[in-house]
Amino acid sequence: MTSEIKANIAGVVFQIPVGVGDWVNQGDPIVILESMKMEIPVEAPRSGVVRELSVREGATVQEGDVVARLE
């Protein structure tokens, strides 16, 4: 089962602390966004393996954009 992980706010991708193939637990940060000088983590909705990262550090995302996929 694949899950899309979406940005919860518009901002700039500040950091990506995981890589494709990494195992993550529910609540782990997948991407950290910067918005209004605040760092906002986008967390894994469930445990699984990161199958795709759809963004790069420095990229601008809008609320609802897919940033990664878990399997």
C-alpha positions in Angstrom: 0.0 0.0 0.0 1.5 3.3 -1.1 0.8 6.5 0.8 1.3 10.0 -0.5 2.8 12.5 2.0 1.7 16.1 1.3 3.0 19.4 2.4 0.8 20.8 5.2 1.8 24.4 4.5 3.3 26.5 1.6 7.0 27.0 2.1 10.5 26.2 1.1 12.1 22.7 1.6 14.7 23.4 4.2 15.9 19.9 4.9 15.2 16.3 3.9 16.4 14.1 6.7 15.5 10.8 5.0 16.5 9.1 1.8 14.8 6.7 -0.7 14.8 3.2 0.8 14.9 4.4 4.5 12.5 2.9 7.0 10.5 5.5 8.9 8.2 5.3 11.8 4.9 7.1 12.2 5.6 10.7 13.2 9.1 10.8 11.9 10.0 13.9 9.9 10.2 13.2 6.1 10.7 16.8 5.0 11.2 20.0 7.0 9.7 23.1 5.5 10.6 26.7 6.2 7.8 29.2 6.3 7.8 32.7 7.9 11.2 31.9 9.4 9.7 28.8 11.2 10.7 25.2 10.6 7.7 22.9 10.1 8.1 19.1 9.9 6.1 17.1 7.4 5.7 13.8 9.3 5.1 10.2 8.2 1.5 9.3 8.6 2.4 5.7 9.3 5.5 3.5 9.4 7.0 2.3 6.1 9.7 2.6 3.5 10.4 5.8 1.7 9.8 4.9 -2.0 10.0 8.4 -3.6 11.0 11.9 -2.7 9.3 14.4 -5.0 11.1 17.5 -3.8 14.7 18.8 -3.4 16.1 21.1 -0.7 15.5 24.7 -1.7 12.3 23.9 -3.7 9.1 25.9 -3.1 6.0 23.8 -2.3 2.4 24.7 -2.0 0.0 23.3 0.6 -1.2 19.9 -0.6 1.8 19.2 -2.9 3.1 15.6 -2.7 6.6 15.6 -1.2 7.2 11.9 -0.8 5.6 8.4 -1.1 5.7 5.6 1.5 5.2 1.9 0.8 
